Amino acid sequence: MQKCDVLIIGGGVAGLMAGIELARNGKKVILLEKEGVVGGQCKTEELYTNGETYRFDYGGHRFITNNEVLLSFVEEVLGDDLLFAQRSSVILHQDRVYEYPLNLKNLFSVAPFKLLFGASIDTLKIIFKMVNPDDSSFKSWISSRFGKTLYDNFFGPYTKKLWGIEPDKLSADWAGQRISLLDLKDVAKKLLFKNKKTARTYAKSYRYPKFGFGGLPKKMAKKFEALGGEIFVNEGVESFIYSDNKIETVKTQTKSFHAQNIISTMPLNEMSKQLGFESGLKFRSLRFLCIGLDIEDFSPHTWQYVSDYDLLPTRIQEPKRRSESMAPQGKSSIMLEIPCNKGDEIWDMNEDELLAIVKKDLSRLKFDIEDKIVDYFSFTTEHAYTLMDIEYSEKRDKTIEYLNQFDNLIMAGRQGTFRYIFLDTAMETGLMAAQKILDDESHSRLNIYNHRNEKTVIETKSVA
Ligand SMILES: Cc1cc2nc3c(=O)[nH]c(=O)nc-3n(C[C@H](O)[C@H](O)[C@H](O)COP(=O)(O)OP(=O)(O)OC[C@H]3O[C@@H](n4cnc5c(N)ncnc54)[C@H](O)[C@@H]3O)c2cc1C
């Protein structure tokens, strides 16, 4: 049995952040990571081929934060490797390319008349309050604020593809948190008057590590170990010995640990299951198809959203648009994000078959990469997105209430709190968990679960 003051479960950025803060304050800390390397969803995978390296994050990442202390920390950890980058996005929809954020000139030159006409009628209905906001599901939230035309054309099909369930079974929380404009009126005002006051929109500039986001957790792990922290990789937690209000022992396949306090960033549903409670909470998974290309540039865009339901990927991203070092000199690459569930047809499909489908999709989108492919591979992440179905909030509350009976347990991180949060917020929850152990009065556990639970993610306040 190994003993320590604090045991951290999960070596993503949240767990590492907690570890650094605790070790810095003299605690004996052990961190257990299920995989062979730390980083979690913040890793960077490499495709080494013909003596050259292509790099791919777990989906397109960028660092934005409004926390100057956190930014300084990341700057200190990454040093000169932390670059500035600019985002450029487009939406691909039914053979047309829309600039994002939308602008009037592009919209009028690209959108078909039927769509513009329908959206204009919907805007009038919203201005004259002929429809009232309805928050009962994602579908009703969008339709009542953005109209049926945009719902049927963009939001509905894209959302169904992303989540794998009908949008009327999805919670309105998802829309409220992720869509930066209020309603069609707000869109019209922004398009017509470029009114800055209406802007609850996204950050164009962001920070990015030179060799991909995986550089951050790698360097955080080094810092943690330099402060005396111990990391065990390939040690997934498999069970607990617990009493009514305390976790006594944490067990992996080969080892047992005893700690005064435990910070867990493993998925909330798996944690509660191992402690005797079936939460019913689910995650949506992603499969990433990564293709090294023998071309200088694929496109000028960081992200291209693929809204058509019958095309597999939801996004195409070109890692080189974030940092030149993500592809060999003179070459580029693309990553396709394909939503799926663990064990379904997409998850299990062999790579050649997946590539064949994606090549067809790309040629429908007028991208011909047939003779340009150098090499390709794919990887998956099971817990990409917290599935915010209609009942998720109630299920999450019950799970939190159950886990709160264990006095020596603090949940943190994206999976641990079951929230769609970015890495800056995940790091903040790790830090808060550590601060709570160092000073019990500093935060409540509920605070950590709900940290930055604003209705909307306001990216424009980013200082990064
Ligand atoms: C497609 C995609 C795009 C994203 N884009 C951005 C972006 O642009 N900007 C941004 O800021 N954020 C982005 N994020 C979010 C960001 O990656 C996460 O918020 C952050 O990495 C979460 O860190 P974490 O430590 O909370 O969780 P994780 O990284 O998931 O870490 C949890 C760790 O726990 C380990 N673990 C699980 N079970 C066990 C167990 N039983 N025992 C031991 N260890 C276990 C896992 O292996 C993992 O390493 C994106 C995420 C995805 C999926």
The ligand as an ORCA input file, in Angstrom:
! r2SCAN-3c Opt
* xyz 0 1
  C     -12.517     18.033    -29.959
  C     -12.095     18.884    -28.794
  C     -11.691     20.176    -29.032
  C     -11.314     21.002    -27.957
  N     -10.907     22.275    -28.219
  C     -10.496     23.073    -27.218
  C     -10.015     24.385    -27.471
  O      -9.961     24.837    -28.604
  N      -9.626     25.144    -26.419
  C      -9.676     24.680    -25.145
  O      -9.301     25.420    -24.240
  N     -10.133     23.451    -24.856
  C     -10.553     22.631    -25.857
  N     -10.998     21.361    -25.590
  C     -11.178     20.965    -24.171
  C      -9.887     20.564    -23.471
  O      -9.234     19.562    -24.183
  C     -10.279     20.009    -22.106
  O     -11.054     20.956    -21.422
  C      -9.113     19.667    -21.207
  O      -8.120     18.967    -21.897
  C      -9.680     18.838    -20.057
  O      -8.658     18.488    -19.166
  P      -8.996     17.550    -17.935
  O      -7.746     17.350    -17.204
  O     -10.173     18.109    -17.219
  O      -9.547     16.192    -18.581
  P      -8.804     15.105    -19.479
  O      -7.854     15.735    -20.396
  O      -9.863     14.243    -20.069
  O      -7.991     14.272    -18.408
  C      -8.546     13.250    -17.639
  C      -7.478     12.175    -17.491
  O      -7.969     11.162    -16.631
  C      -7.501      9.927    -17.123
  N      -8.368      8.867    -16.565
  C      -9.640      8.552    -16.909
  N     -10.084      7.519    -16.196
  C      -9.081      7.182    -15.355
  C      -8.923      6.191    -14.367
  N      -9.899      5.296    -14.092
  N      -7.759      6.127    -13.685
  C      -6.745      6.998    -13.943
  N      -6.827      7.948    -14.896
  C      -7.987      8.042    -15.585
  C      -7.609     10.075    -18.629
  O      -6.813      9.127    -19.312
  C      -7.131     11.511    -18.809
  O      -5.732     11.576    -19.028
  C     -11.379     20.510    -26.624
  C     -11.765     19.190    -26.402
  C     -12.123     18.379    -27.462
  C     -12.565     16.970    -27.204
*
